[in-house]
Amino acid sequence: MPAVNVVRVGAMKFGVILPSYMPTATVEGIRETALRAEALGYDSVWTTDHVMIGRDRQIPYGSIFEAISTLGWLAGITSRIQLGISVVAVSQRKPVLLAKEMATLDRLSGGRMIMGAGAGWCEEEFGYLGANFHQRGRMLDEAIDAMRQLWTEPENAYAGKLVQFENQSFAPPPVQSGGVPIWVGGNSEFAIKRAARRGDGWHGNLAPLDTFKERVGLLISSAPARAQTVSARAMVRAERTETAGRQGPALTLGGSPQALLDDIRRFADAGMECLVLGFWDGDLQQHFDGMERFAEEVMGRIGGRR
């Protein structure tokens, strides 16, 4: 496996998954989470993307706030914290419209957007939205290329197999140079290689350390000359657990503050740069308590944190 650049723990960034899904999610809970996260020194807050899924999958995403419009609202009530989607199912959406939405959000927020981008996994949701599940990988590839072109070279035509445009006028562009950062989501080999070729970063679900190291090694070896941000989404619970999930082995962080610090150091040494944390399990007060404990007992013990 190729060598991984070591990241100082003090350079690690931390995000919070917003309580935007489950029947107990509320407008006030989302608003208060974003404001508390900003005050506590977290670097980012993240929505979760689903639109409509089958009744047999309604837990936990049968009731969910729409991800993009939620971030537009949060752009106006926050000032510093970055705003991300973990992750938008790009292949279910119209790429040109999505490019416009992301550019507008970046303008409204003053350049604070991060776009987690995935192919999507729920076949029935593609059907509800009139999208082609079996072309989701190709659509994601073309959409990333087309969006980045609109953000950086808006006068140029694009001629893909699924996405085409010419003679267009697309303005205003995102604030951020090069456009909104695209962190490609997913834990499969295809997703990681896509992140290496087309993304500004990789955003997977946190896995046990050995698996995580293998995935980072694949990311680097797939495009060794390209700089990548390595990020992951992880739940934080009372105890640390390892499970077998739909996208491979998954790790839930937990334990004492020292145990959490030790885990973070190990993942930082393996290349982790941003950890997006989930404290939400349906109970808002427990969610707030978890955010505050982590900020005080873990982030507060890492050098350079606010």
Residue, then its C-alpha position, 0 to 999 in steps of 0.5 A: m500500500p502506498a505511504v499516506n501523508v501523516v495529518r497532525v491531529g490538531a489539523m483535523k476538522f469536525g462536522v456535525i450531522l444535522p437532525s433533519y431526518m426521523p419523525t422527531a426532526t424539527v425546524e427548531g432542532i435543525r436551527e439550534t444544532a447549526l447555531r450551537a455547532e458554530a458556537l462550539g467550534y465545529d467546522s461544518v454541519w451536514t444535511t442528509d439527502h433523500v426525497m421519497i423512499g418506499r414504506d419498507r425503508q421508512i426508518p430512518y429516512g421516511s420523514i426527512f427535510e429536503a437537503i439543499s433548501t435546508l442549507g439555503w436557509l442555514a446560510g442566512i442564519t450562520s456566519r462562519i461554519q461550512l455547510g455540506i451535504s452527506v451526500v446528495a444522490v446526484s444521479q437522481r437530479k438534473p445536473v444543470l439545475l444542481a450546478k445552479e443550486m450549488a453555485t447559488l448556495d455558495r454565493l448566499s453563504g459567502g463560499r462555505m459550501i461542500m458538496g458530498a456527491g454519490a450515485g445513490w443506492c435506493e432503486e425505488e427512489f430513482g423510480y419515484l423521481g423518474a431517474n435511471f437507476h442502472q445508469r447512475g454511475r455514468m450519470l454521476d461521472e458526467a454530472i461532476d464533469a459538467m457541473r465543474q465546467l459550468w462553474t469554471e468555464p461557463e461559456n464552453a459546451y458539454a457533450g456527454k452521452l447523458v448530459q449535453f448543453e451549448n450556447q448557454s449563459f450560466a452566472p453567477p459562478p460559485v464564490q470558491s475558486g474552482g467551484v464548490p468542492i466535490w467530495v465523492g461518497g461511497n465505500s466501494e472500489f468504484a466510488i473510491k476510484r471515482a473520487a480519485r479521478r474526479g473528486d476534490g475529496w473522498h467522503g465514506n462511512l467510517a470503517p475499522l482502521d485496517t479497512f480504512k487504511e486500505r481504502v485510503g491506499l486505493l484512493i492515493s494509488s488511483a491518482p497519486a498526483r491529485a490532492q484529495t481531502v479524506s473525510a468520513r461520516a461516523m456515528v458517536r454512541a456510548e460504546r465503540t462498535e464494529t458492524a457489517g453494513r450494506q457498504g461494508p464494515a462500519l465503525t461507530l465511535g464511542g467510549s471515554p474521551q481518551a478512547l475517542l482521542d486515541d481513535i482520532r489520532r490513529f485515523a489522522d495518522a492514516g490520512m483522515e482530515c475531516l470527521v463528520l459526526g452523528f449524535w442524532d438518534g431521535d432524541l434532541q436533548q441527547h443530541f445536544d448533550g453529545m455535541e457539547r461533550f465531544a466539543e469540550e472533552v475531545m475537541g477541547r483537548i486537541g491542540g489548536r481547537r477553538 
